[in-house]
Amino acid sequence: MFRRPPLALVILLLSFPQIVETIYSPALPLIAATYRTTPEEAAQTLSLWFVAFAFGVVGWGRLCDLVGRRPALLAGLAFYALGSGWAMMAGNFEQLLLARLVSAFGAAVGSIVTQTSLRDSYRGPDLARVFSLLGLALAVSPAIGMFLGQKLATHSGPEGVFAGLGLFALSLLGLSLIFWPETRPSDVRAPHFLSTLRDMLRDAGIWINAVLIAVFNLAIFGYYQLGPFQFEQLETRWLDFGESGLALAAASLVGAFTNSLLLRRGRSARQLIKLGVVLLAIGAGLTTALSTSPAFLIGMTVISLAYAIAIPNILAGALRDYADRLGTAGAILSMIYYVLLGFGLVIAGLGQRLDILLIACSMVTALALVIGRRAQN
């Protein structure tokens, strides 16, 4: 009998990639010191994460259609736990990088399987409302991750951080074994991967959505990547980097509630995405103007607000033309935007300039909206 996955577990699994990455983020300066690397090299452990993550969503997404959502989910969580154990025992920086790639490949299952199961279970406005609700979880998860990461890094070092990440994955694995149902419709056959890839690469709408998702995430994860080092350069601080996640989470919660309210009042997804792009530009301007002061966090809170409004609406409508092959199509879409995100973070890590990164993000999202509107006309 068909069952929808329990929302509490959906929230945990969809938040899983964000939580594990933001737990790691406060440890970047400590990792740089422990492994005697530069900030630029340490930052690349976050950049390369998303490249491996992109291949992970393809692998697990394809497995979703071939053998089912539940087996793919369980295998991915076990894979992540294995990578965390390896990272905990890594003897040098090269081993740490390889362990992080394994972890990233496994963590991708939390994103692709959860979204695919939701698209199996909900349609149209109901799906948009569920994604809006999950935006609340995505708002809180970075604050949880950053706070826990700060505590673990301070008291237990990098080994404690990776041990905590592995235990979290094992806990989710146990819960999923008990509570996660199989949601793949019985009449759905696994589509041919190459034909779906060809169709999507020719679809201008897919590219617009992928760029928007990647760039909004780049603005947020650029802060997770560069923020720890920017905090170290401030002469005065009101709070630590790990604690700054609370401000971003509060702004994201406001954005998620605003998004839900506006959807109930009949605002279209296109209008809300446009609002997110405008807010991103405002936040980038504030962060740039205040970059030498702790007040730059005001700009980052506006960017978090923009993210919480725009992303659920982009995700909810991104695959409306691929309902017959959601696992494979979701994997390809995720692969595209995570590759874009990964390379964006590589460039950001080399440049070490959060203000320039955010201005570039605001310009790209505005350009994507203009191109998308012209393509529809």
C-alpha positions in Angstrom: 0.0 0.0 0.0 1.4 3.4 -1.0 2.4 5.6 1.9 3.9 9.1 2.1 7.2 9.4 4.0 6.7 10.9 7.5 7.3 14.7 7.3 9.6 14.7 10.4 12.0 12.3 8.7 11.7 14.1 5.4 12.8 17.3 7.3 15.8 15.5 8.8 16.9 14.0 5.5 16.4 17.1 3.4 18.3 19.1 6.0 21.0 16.4 6.3 23.4 17.8 3.5 23.1 21.3 4.9 23.6 20.3 8.5 26.7 18.1 7.8 28.3 20.8 5.7 27.7 23.7 8.1 28.9 21.5 11.0 32.2 21.2 9.0 32.4 24.9 8.1 33.5 26.4 11.5 36.3 23.8 11.6 38.0 25.2 8.4 40.6 27.4 10.1 41.4 24.6 12.5 41.8 22.1 9.6 44.1 24.6 7.9 46.2 24.7 11.0 46.1 21.0 11.8 47.1 19.9 8.2 49.4 23.0 7.7 47.6 24.2 4.6 46.6 27.7 3.5 43.1 29.1 3.9 42.7 28.8 0.1 43.6 25.1 0.2 41.4 24.4 3.2 38.5 26.1 1.5 38.8 23.8 -1.5 37.6 20.9 0.8 34.2 22.6 0.6 34.4 23.4 -3.1 35.3 19.9 -4.2 32.6 18.6 -1.9 30.0 19.9 -4.3 31.6 18.5 -7.4 31.5 15.0 -5.8 28.0 15.8 -4.5 26.9 16.5 -8.1 28.0 13.0 -9.2 26.3 11.6 -6.1 22.9 12.9 -7.0 23.3 11.3 -10.5 24.2 8.0 -9.0 21.5 7.9 -6.3 18.9 9.5 -8.5 19.4 6.9 -11.1 19.3 4.2 -8.5 15.9 5.7 -7.3 14.4 4.8 -10.6 16.2 1.4 -11.1 15.7 -0.2 -7.7 13.5 2.2 -5.7 13.7 5.2 -3.4 14.2 3.3 -0.1 17.3 1.1 -1.1 19.0 4.2 -2.6 18.5 6.1 0.6 19.8 3.4 2.9 22.9 2.9 0.7 23.7 6.6 0.5 23.5 7.1 4.3 25.8 4.1 4.8 28.3 5.5 2.2 28.4 8.9 4.0 29.1 7.2 7.4 32.0 5.4 5.8 33.5 8.6 4.5 33.2 10.3 7.8 35.0 7.4 9.5 37.8 7.7 7.0 38.0 11.5 7.5 38.3 11.0 11.2 41.4 8.8 10.7 43.0 10.7 7.8 46.7 11.0 8.3 47.3 13.9 5.8 45.5 16.5 3.8 45.3 14.4 0.7 43.5 11.6 2.6 41.1 14.1 4.1 40.2 15.3 0.6 39.5 11.8 -0.6 37.4 11.1 2.5 35.5 14.3 1.9 34.7 13.2 -1.7 33.4 9.9 -0.5 31.2 11.7 2.1 29.9 14.1 -0.4 28.9 11.3 -2.8 26.9 9.7 0.0 25.4 12.9 1.4 23.8 13.6 -2.0 21.2 10.9 -1.2 19.5 13.1 1.4 18.7 15.7 -1.3 17.8 13.7 -4.3 15.8 10.8 -2.7 13.9 13.2 -0.4 12.9 15.5 -3.3 12.0 12.6 -5.6 9.8 11.0 -2.9 8.0 14.3 -2.3 7.4 14.7 -6.0 6.0 11.1 -6.0 3.6 12.0 -3.2 2.5 15.6 -4.0 1.5 17.6 -7.0 1.0 21.2 -8.0 0.1 23.7 -5.3 0.4 20.9 -2.6 4.0 20.3 -3.6 4.8 24.0 -3.5 3.3 24.2 0.0 5.3 21.2 1.2 8.5 22.7 -0.2 7.6 26.0 1.6 7.2 24.1 4.8 10.5 22.4 4.4 12.0 25.8 3.8 11.6 26.3 7.6 13.8 23.3 8.2 16.4 24.5 5.7 16.3 27.8 7.5 17.1 26.3 10.9 19.5 23.6 9.8 22.5 25.9 9.0 22.2 27.5 12.5 22.1 24.1 14.1 25.1 22.9 12.0 27.2 26.0 12.6 26.6 26.0 16.4 27.3 22.3 16.8 30.4 22.6 14.5 31.7 25.5 16.6 31.3 23.5 19.8 32.8 20.3 18.3 35.7 22.0 16.7 36.6 23.9 19.9 36.3 21.0 22.3 37.2 17.9 20.1 39.1 19.2 17.1 38.6 17.9 13.5 38.3 14.3 14.7 35.4 15.2 16.9 33.7 17.0 14.1 34.0 13.9 11.8 32.9 11.6 14.6 29.8 13.7 15.1 29.0 13.6 11.4 29.3 9.9 11.2 27.0 9.3 14.2 24.4 11.6 12.7 24.4 9.6 9.5 24.1 6.3 11.4 21.2 7.7 13.4 19.4 8.7 10.2 20.1 5.3 8.7 18.4 3.6 11.7 15.4 5.8 11.5 15.1 5.3 7.7 15.3 1.5 8.1 12.2 1.7 10.4 10.1 4.5 9.0 10.9 5.3 5.3 8.4 3.7 2.8 8.9 2.9 -0.8 7.2 5.7 -2.8 8.2 4.8 -6.4 4.9 4.3 -8.3 4.6 0.6 -9.5 3.9 1.6 -13.1 7.0 3.8 -13.5 9.9 2.3 -15.5 13.4 3.6 -15.3 13.9 5.8 -18.3 16.9 5.8 -20.5 19.5 8.1 -18.9 21.1 9.4 -22.0 17.8 10.3 -23.7 16.7 12.2 -20.6 20.0 13.9 -20.3 19.8 15.0 -24.0 16.2 16.3 -23.5 17.2 18.3 -20.4 20.4 19.8 -21.8 18.3 21.1 -24.7 15.7 22.6 -22.4 16.3 26.3 -21.8 14.0 26.2 -18.7 16.1 23.6 -17.0 19.2 25.7 -17.5 17.5 28.8 -16.1 16.3 26.9 -13.0 19.7 25.2 -12.6 21.6 28.6 -12.7 19.2 30.2 -10.3 19.4 27.3 -7.8 23.2 27.2 -8.1 23.7 30.9 -7.7 21.4 31.3 -4.7 23.2 28.4 -3.0 26.6 30.0 -4.0 25.7 33.1 -2.1 24.9 31.1 1.0 27.7 28.6 0.8 30.1 31.2 -0.2 29.5 32.7 3.3 30.1 29.3 4.9 33.3 28.9 2.9 34.8 32.4 3.4 33.0 33.6 6.5 35.3 31.8 9.0 38.3 33.5 7.6 36.6 36.9 7.3 35.6 36.7 11.0 39.3 36.2 11.9 40.2 39.4 10.2 37.7 41.6 12.0 39.1 43.8 14.7 35.9 43.7 16.7 33.3 41.1 16.9 29.8 40.9 18.3 29.7 37.2 18.0 31.6 34.2 16.7 31.2 32.7 13.2 29.3 29.7 14.6 26.9 31.9 16.4 26.2 34.1 13.3 24.2 31.2 12.0 21.4 32.1 14.4 21.0 35.5 12.7 20.8 33.8 9.3 18.4 31.2 10.5 16.1 33.8 12.0 16.1 35.7 8.6 15.4 32.4 6.8 12.5 31.6 9.0 11.0 35.0 8.3 11.5 34.3 4.6 9.9 30.8 4.8 6.8 32.2 6.7 6.6 35.1 4.2 6.8 32.7 1.3 4.0 30.5 2.7 1.8 33.5 3.4 2.2 34.9 -0.1 1.5 31.5 -1.7 -1.7 31.3 0.3 -2.7 34.7 -0.9 -2.3 33.7 -4.5 1.1 35.1 -5.4 2.7 33.1 -8.3 6.0 31.3 -8.1 7.4 33.6 -10.7 6.6 36.7 -8.6 8.2 35.2 -5.5 11.4 34.2 -7.4 11.6 37.8 -8.7 11.2 39.0 -5.1 14.1 36.7 -4.1 16.3 38.1 -6.8 15.6 41.7 -5.7 16.4 40.8 -2.1 19.6 39.1 -3.1 20.8 42.3 -4.8 20.0 44.4 -1.7 21.8 41.9 0.6 24.8 41.9 -1.7 25.0 45.7 -1.7 24.7 45.9 2.1 27.4 43.1 2.6 29.8 45.0 0.3 29.2 48.4 1.9 29.7 47.0 5.4 32.4 44.4 4.6 35.0 45.7 7.1 32.5 45.7 10.0 30.6 42.9 11.8 27.5 44.7 10.5 28.1 43.0 7.2 25.9 40.3 8.7 22.9 42.5 8.1 23.5 42.0 4.4 23.8 38.2 4.9 20.5 38.1 6.7 18.8 39.7 3.8 20.4 37.1 1.5 19.1 34.3 3.7 15.7 35.9 3.5 16.0 35.9 -0.3 17.1 32.3 -0.4 14.2 31.1 1.7 11.7 32.8 -0.6 13.1 31.9 -3.9 14.5 28.4 -3.6 11.2 26.5 -2.7 9.4 28.0 -5.7 12.2 27.2 -8.1 12.4 23.6 -6.9 8.7 23.0 -6.9 8.3 23.9 -10.6 11.6 22.9 -12.0 10.6 19.4 -13.2 6.9 19.8 -14.1 7.6 18.5 -17.6 9.4 15.4 -16.4 6.8 13.8 -14.1 7.2 10.4 -15.8 11.0 10.2 -14.8 11.4 12.2 -11.6 14.3 10.2 -10.2 16.5 10.5 -13.3 15.4 14.0 -14.1 15.9 15.2 -10.6 19.4 13.7 -10.6 20.3 15.4 -13.8 19.0 18.8 -12.7 20.9 18.4 -9.4 24.0 17.4 -11.2 23.9 20.5 -13.3 23.4 23.0 -10.5 25.8 21.3 -8.1 28.6 21.2 -10.7 27.9 24.9 -11.3 27.9 25.5 -7.5 31.1 23.5 -7.0 33.0 25.4 -9.7 31.7 28.7 -8.3 33.0 27.8 -4.9 36.4 26.9 -6.4 36.7 30.4 -7.8 35.4 31.9 -4.6 38.0 29.9 -2.5 40.8 31.2 -4.7 39.6 34.8 -4.6 38.7 35.0 -0.9 36.4 38.0 -1.5 32.9 37.5 -0.2 31.7 40.9 -1.3 32.7 40.5 -4.9 31.2 37.0 -4.9 27.8 38.2 -3.7 27.7 41.1 -6.2 28.4 38.6 -9.0 25.7 36.3 -7.7 23.1 39.1 -7.7 24.0 40.1 -11.3 23.8 36.5 -12.6 20.4 35.9 -11.0 19.0 39.1 -12.5 20.4 38.1 -15.9 18.9 34.6 -15.7 15.5 36.1 -15.0 15.7 38.4 -18.0 16.8 35.5 -20.3 14.1 33.2 -18.9 11.4 35.8 -19.5 12.5 36.3 -23.1 12.7 32.5 -23.7 9.0 32.1 -22.5 7.9 34.9 -24.7 
